[in-house]
Amino acid sequence: MRKVKILAHISLDGVIEHHKDFKYPGWIAPYRSPDDMGTLIEAFGNRFDMLLGRKTYDEFLGYWPNAGDFPLSNALNAATKYVVTHRPESLEWGPVKDFSRNFMADLHNLKQTEGPDLVVMGSISLTSELLDSGLVDELLLIIYPILMGHGRRILSDNFGARKLELVKTSRSSTGLMINTYKQLGAL
């Protein structure tokens, strides 16, 4: 059975938005180091697939296919991308499969199959829904020592409270806290 893991780069006040159109687009860049890349790859696992919303897929399409030959890029490019979209005909960065109207049922069925774990990155609109559904097995938060004050947060305002258990924690050389949590259920 596959696991679903959410991986989020997050400020101390819960902001995960860092795309190029955001007021502070590069806030994660000063904290990147080669050591942290190894930690990220370890968190993903040796082999993984991705579950992405359409906006994140399109943003990744603009970078990762041409990012060069290094472990994270190679792993992301090799992963099957399961994309929640209403426009499956325009998916071009593969291997790729689309989830459409019944994506929760599709995800539930996919979790029952043998294969690599499914990693959710970015995809703010999916995060709350996936956690609320109980389909998320792990939540990996890469916590940056920054307070943003505003920006899109990891959870929507209608999110139902959940209990988590800290499974693993580490600190990077640049001051990041990397915490892995297991979801226990509703609060």
DOMI-487147 format. One record per residue (C-alpha): residue number from 1; residue in three letters; y, z, x. Coordinates in nm, 2 decimals. Layout:
% residues N
<node n="NUM" res="ALA" Y="Y" Z="Z" X="X"/>
...
***
This chain:
% residues 187
<node n="1" res="MET" Y="0.00" Z="0.00" X="0.00"/>
<node n="2" res="ARG" Y="0.35" Z="-0.09" X="0.13"/>
<node n="3" res="LYS" Y="0.63" Z="0.16" X="0.16"/>
<node n="4" res="VAL" Y="0.99" Z="0.09" X="0.06"/>
<node n="5" res="LYS" Y="1.25" Z="0.22" X="0.32"/>
<node n="6" res="ILE" Y="1.62" Z="0.22" X="0.27"/>
<node n="7" res="LEU" Y="1.81" Z="0.19" X="0.60"/>
<node n="8" res="ALA" Y="2.19" Z="0.27" X="0.58"/>
<node n="9" res="HIS" Y="2.47" Z="0.29" X="0.83"/>
<node n="10" res="ILE" Y="2.69" Z="0.56" X="0.67"/>
<node n="11" res="SER" Y="3.00" Z="0.76" X="0.74"/>
<node n="12" res="LEU" Y="3.01" Z="1.13" X="0.69"/>
<node n="13" res="ASP" Y="3.17" Z="1.08" X="0.35"/>
<node n="14" res="GLY" Y="2.91" Z="0.84" X="0.23"/>
<node n="15" res="VAL" Y="3.08" Z="0.50" X="0.29"/>
<node n="16" res="ILE" Y="2.84" Z="0.22" X="0.39"/>
<node n="17" res="GLU" Y="3.07" Z="-0.07" X="0.35"/>
<node n="18" res="HIS" Y="3.15" Z="-0.25" X="0.68"/>
<node n="19" res="HIS" Y="3.15" Z="-0.62" X="0.61"/>
<node n="20" res="LYS" Y="3.42" Z="-0.85" X="0.75"/>
<node n="21" res="ASP" Y="3.64" Z="-0.83" X="0.44"/>
<node n="22" res="PHE" Y="3.66" Z="-0.45" X="0.44"/>
<node n="23" res="LYS" Y="3.97" Z="-0.27" X="0.57"/>
<node n="24" res="TYR" Y="3.78" Z="-0.13" X="0.87"/>
<node n="25" res="PRO" Y="3.52" Z="-0.40" X="0.93"/>
<node n="26" res="GLY" Y="3.41" Z="-0.30" X="1.28"/>
<node n="27" res="TRP" Y="3.37" Z="0.08" X="1.24"/>
<node n="28" res="ILE" Y="3.00" Z="0.08" X="1.35"/>
<node n="29" res="ALA" Y="3.04" Z="-0.14" X="1.66"/>
<node n="30" res="PRO" Y="3.18" Z="0.13" X="1.90"/>
<node n="31" res="TYR" Y="2.87" Z="0.34" X="1.84"/>
<node n="32" res="ARG" Y="2.61" Z="0.07" X="1.93"/>
<node n="33" res="SER" Y="2.41" Z="0.11" X="2.24"/>
<node n="34" res="PRO" Y="2.08" Z="-0.04" X="2.38"/>
<node n="35" res="ASP" Y="1.91" Z="0.30" X="2.32"/>
<node n="36" res="ASP" Y="2.01" Z="0.29" X="1.95"/>
<node n="37" res="MET" Y="1.86" Z="-0.06" X="1.91"/>
<node n="38" res="GLY" Y="1.52" Z="0.09" X="2.02"/>
<node n="39" res="THR" Y="1.56" Z="0.37" X="1.77"/>
<node n="40" res="LEU" Y="1.63" Z="0.12" X="1.49"/>
<node n="41" res="ILE" Y="1.33" Z="-0.10" X="1.58"/>
<node n="42" res="GLU" Y="1.11" Z="0.22" X="1.59"/>
<node n="43" res="ALA" Y="1.24" Z="0.32" X="1.24"/>
<node n="44" res="PHE" Y="1.17" Z="-0.03" X="1.10"/>
<node n="45" res="GLY" Y="0.82" Z="-0.03" X="1.24"/>
<node n="46" res="ASN" Y="0.65" Z="-0.30" X="1.45"/>
<node n="47" res="ARG" Y="0.64" Z="-0.54" X="1.16"/>
<node n="48" res="PHE" Y="0.83" Z="-0.53" X="0.83"/>
<node n="49" res="ASP" Y="0.96" Z="-0.74" X="0.55"/>
<node n="50" res="MET" Y="1.30" Z="-0.70" X="0.39"/>
<node n="51" res="LEU" Y="1.42" Z="-0.65" X="0.03"/>
<node n="52" res="LEU" Y="1.78" Z="-0.77" X="0.00"/>
<node n="53" res="GLY" Y="2.05" Z="-0.83" X="-0.27"/>
<node n="54" res="ARG" Y="2.19" Z="-1.18" X="-0.27"/>
<node n="55" res="LYS" Y="2.53" Z="-1.08" X="-0.11"/>
<node n="56" res="THR" Y="2.36" Z="-0.91" X="0.18"/>
<node n="57" res="TYR" Y="2.12" Z="-1.20" X="0.23"/>
<node n="58" res="ASP" Y="2.41" Z="-1.45" X="0.24"/>
<node n="59" res="GLU" Y="2.60" Z="-1.22" X="0.50"/>
<node n="60" res="PHE" Y="2.28" Z="-1.20" X="0.71"/>
<node n="61" res="LEU" Y="2.23" Z="-1.57" X="0.68"/>
<node n="62" res="GLY" Y="2.57" Z="-1.62" X="0.85"/>
<node n="63" res="TYR" Y="2.46" Z="-1.42" X="1.16"/>
<node n="64" res="TRP" Y="2.10" Z="-1.34" X="1.22"/>
<node n="65" res="PRO" Y="1.94" Z="-1.69" X="1.23"/>
<node n="66" res="ASN" Y="2.17" Z="-1.77" X="1.53"/>
<node n="67" res="ALA" Y="2.20" Z="-1.43" X="1.69"/>
<node n="68" res="GLY" Y="1.99" Z="-1.51" X="1.99"/>
<node n="69" res="ASP" Y="1.66" Z="-1.39" X="2.14"/>
<node n="70" res="PHE" Y="1.63" Z="-1.02" X="2.13"/>
<node n="71" res="PRO" Y="1.39" Z="-0.77" X="1.96"/>
<node n="72" res="LEU" Y="1.60" Z="-0.69" X="1.65"/>
<node n="73" res="SER" Y="1.70" Z="-1.05" X="1.59"/>
<node n="74" res="ASN" Y="1.35" Z="-1.17" X="1.64"/>
<node n="75" res="ALA" Y="1.21" Z="-0.91" X="1.40"/>
<node n="76" res="LEU" Y="1.47" Z="-0.98" X="1.12"/>
<node n="77" res="ASN" Y="1.41" Z="-1.36" X="1.15"/>
<node n="78" res="ALA" Y="1.03" Z="-1.32" X="1.13"/>
<node n="79" res="ALA" Y="1.04" Z="-1.09" X="0.83"/>
<node n="80" res="THR" Y="0.98" Z="-1.22" X="0.49"/>
<node n="81" res="LYS" Y="1.30" Z="-1.18" X="0.29"/>
<node n="82" res="TYR" Y="1.25" Z="-1.08" X="-0.07"/>
<node n="83" res="VAL" Y="1.59" Z="-1.15" X="-0.23"/>
<node n="84" res="VAL" Y="1.71" Z="-1.04" X="-0.57"/>
<node n="85" res="THR" Y="1.89" Z="-1.34" X="-0.70"/>
<node n="86" res="HIS" Y="1.97" Z="-1.57" X="-0.99"/>
<node n="87" res="ARG" Y="2.00" Z="-1.87" X="-0.75"/>
<node n="88" res="PRO" Y="1.66" Z="-1.90" X="-0.58"/>
<node n="89" res="GLU" Y="1.70" Z="-2.27" X="-0.52"/>
<node n="90" res="SER" Y="1.97" Z="-2.20" X="-0.25"/>
<node n="91" res="LEU" Y="1.77" Z="-1.96" X="-0.04"/>
<node n="92" res="GLU" Y="1.73" Z="-2.12" X="0.31"/>
<node n="93" res="TRP" Y="1.67" Z="-1.85" X="0.57"/>
<node n="94" res="GLY" Y="1.30" Z="-1.80" X="0.56"/>
<node n="95" res="PRO" Y="1.04" Z="-1.70" X="0.52"/>
<node n="96" res="VAL" Y="1.19" Z="-1.61" X="0.19"/>
<node n="97" res="LYS" Y="1.08" Z="-1.53" X="-0.17"/>
<node n="98" res="ASP" Y="1.29" Z="-1.46" X="-0.47"/>
<node n="99" res="PHE" Y="1.29" Z="-1.17" X="-0.72"/>
<node n="100" res="SER" Y="1.47" Z="-1.25" X="-1.04"/>
<node n="101" res="ARG" Y="1.51" Z="-1.08" X="-1.37"/>
<node n="102" res="ASN" Y="1.21" Z="-0.84" X="-1.35"/>
<node n="103" res="PHE" Y="1.26" Z="-0.74" X="-0.99"/>
<node n="104" res="MET" Y="1.16" Z="-0.38" X="-1.04"/>
<node n="105" res="ALA" Y="0.82" Z="-0.49" X="-1.19"/>
<node n="106" res="ASP" Y="0.79" Z="-0.75" X="-0.91"/>
<node n="107" res="LEU" Y="0.86" Z="-0.48" X="-0.65"/>
<node n="108" res="HIS" Y="0.62" Z="-0.23" X="-0.80"/>
<node n="109" res="ASN" Y="0.35" Z="-0.50" X="-0.79"/>
<node n="110" res="LEU" Y="0.44" Z="-0.60" X="-0.43"/>
<node n="111" res="LYS" Y="0.42" Z="-0.23" X="-0.32"/>
<node n="112" res="GLN" Y="0.05" Z="-0.23" X="-0.43"/>
<node n="113" res="THR" Y="-0.04" Z="-0.51" X="-0.20"/>
<node n="114" res="GLU" Y="-0.14" Z="-0.49" X="0.17"/>
<node n="115" res="GLY" Y="0.13" Z="-0.59" X="0.41"/>
<node n="116" res="PRO" Y="0.42" Z="-0.46" X="0.61"/>
<node n="117" res="ASP" Y="0.67" Z="-0.21" X="0.48"/>
<node n="118" res="LEU" Y="0.98" Z="-0.33" X="0.29"/>
<node n="119" res="VAL" Y="1.31" Z="-0.24" X="0.45"/>
<node n="120" res="VAL" Y="1.63" Z="-0.25" X="0.24"/>
<node n="121" res="MET" Y="1.95" Z="-0.29" X="0.45"/>
<node n="122" res="GLY" Y="2.30" Z="-0.33" X="0.31"/>
<node n="123" res="SER" Y="2.25" Z="-0.43" X="-0.06"/>
<node n="124" res="ILE" Y="2.46" Z="-0.15" X="-0.20"/>
<node n="125" res="SER" Y="2.39" Z="-0.26" X="-0.55"/>
<node n="126" res="LEU" Y="2.02" Z="-0.21" X="-0.51"/>
<node n="127" res="THR" Y="2.02" Z="0.13" X="-0.34"/>
<node n="128" res="SER" Y="2.09" Z="0.35" X="-0.64"/>
<node n="129" res="GLU" Y="1.87" Z="0.16" X="-0.87"/>
<node n="130" res="LEU" Y="1.58" Z="0.17" X="-0.62"/>
<node n="131" res="LEU" Y="1.62" Z="0.54" X="-0.55"/>
<node n="132" res="ASP" Y="1.65" Z="0.62" X="-0.93"/>
<node n="133" res="SER" Y="1.33" Z="0.42" X="-1.00"/>
<node n="134" res="GLY" Y="1.12" Z="0.64" X="-0.76"/>
<node n="135" res="LEU" Y="1.01" Z="0.33" X="-0.57"/>
<node n="136" res="VAL" Y="1.17" Z="0.43" X="-0.24"/>
<node n="137" res="ASP" Y="0.94" Z="0.61" X="0.00"/>
<node n="138" res="GLU" Y="1.19" Z="0.68" X="0.28"/>
<node n="139" res="LEU" Y="1.56" Z="0.69" X="0.33"/>
<node n="140" res="LEU" Y="1.68" Z="0.64" X="0.69"/>
<node n="141" res="LEU" Y="2.05" Z="0.73" X="0.73"/>
<node n="142" res="ILE" Y="2.23" Z="0.65" X="1.05"/>
<node n="143" res="ILE" Y="2.52" Z="0.88" X="1.02"/>
<node n="144" res="TYR" Y="2.84" Z="0.80" X="1.20"/>
<node n="145" res="PRO" Y="3.10" Z="1.07" X="1.31"/>
<node n="146" res="ILE" Y="3.37" Z="0.91" X="1.10"/>
<node n="147" res="LEU" Y="3.55" Z="0.99" X="0.77"/>
<node n="148" res="MET" Y="3.65" Z="0.67" X="0.59"/>
<node n="149" res="GLY" Y="3.83" Z="0.81" X="0.29"/>
<node n="150" res="HIS" Y="3.75" Z="0.51" X="0.08"/>
<node n="151" res="GLY" Y="3.51" Z="0.22" X="0.05"/>
<node n="152" res="ARG" Y="3.19" Z="0.14" X="-0.12"/>
<node n="153" res="ARG" Y="2.95" Z="0.44" X="-0.11"/>
<node n="154" res="ILE" Y="2.58" Z="0.45" X="-0.08"/>
<node n="155" res="LEU" Y="2.53" Z="0.56" X="-0.44"/>
<node n="156" res="SER" Y="2.68" Z="0.45" X="-0.77"/>
<node n="157" res="ASP" Y="2.85" Z="0.71" X="-1.00"/>
<node n="158" res="ASN" Y="2.56" Z="0.69" X="-1.25"/>
<node n="159" res="PHE" Y="2.30" Z="0.78" X="-1.00"/>
<node n="160" res="GLY" Y="2.05" Z="1.05" X="-1.11"/>
<node n="161" res="ALA" Y="2.02" Z="1.33" X="-0.86"/>
<node n="162" res="ARG" Y="1.71" Z="1.33" X="-0.63"/>
<node n="163" res="LYS" Y="1.54" Z="1.58" X="-0.40"/>
<node n="164" res="LEU" Y="1.47" Z="1.47" X="-0.04"/>
<node n="165" res="GLU" Y="1.28" Z="1.62" X="0.25"/>
<node n="166" res="LEU" Y="1.40" Z="1.58" X="0.61"/>
<node n="167" res="VAL" Y="1.11" Z="1.42" X="0.80"/>
<node n="168" res="LYS" Y="1.27" Z="1.34" X="1.13"/>
<node n="169" res="THR" Y="1.61" Z="1.37" X="1.30"/>
<node n="170" res="SER" Y="1.75" Z="1.25" X="1.63"/>
<node n="171" res="ARG" Y="2.09" Z="1.21" X="1.80"/>
<node n="172" res="SER" Y="2.20" Z="0.90" X="1.98"/>
<node n="173" res="SER" Y="2.39" Z="0.89" X="2.31"/>
<node n="174" res="THR" Y="2.70" Z="0.78" X="2.11"/>
<node n="175" res="GLY" Y="2.69" Z="1.07" X="1.86"/>
<node n="176" res="LEU" Y="2.50" Z="0.92" X="1.57"/>
<node n="177" res="MET" Y="2.27" Z="1.13" X="1.37"/>
<node n="178" res="ILE" Y="1.96" Z="0.94" X="1.27"/>
<node n="179" res="ASN" Y="1.79" Z="1.12" X="0.98"/>
<node n="180" res="THR" Y="1.47" Z="1.01" X="0.80"/>
<node n="181" res="TYR" Y="1.41" Z="1.16" X="0.45"/>
<node n="182" res="LYS" Y="1.11" Z="1.13" X="0.22"/>
<node n="183" res="GLN" Y="1.20" Z="1.11" X="-0.15"/>
<node n="184" res="LEU" Y="1.04" Z="1.40" X="-0.35"/>
<node n="185" res="GLY" Y="1.16" Z="1.31" X="-0.70"/>
<node n="186" res="ALA" Y="1.43" Z="1.40" X="-0.96"/>
<node n="187" res="LEU" Y="1.64" Z="1.71" X="-0.91"/>
***
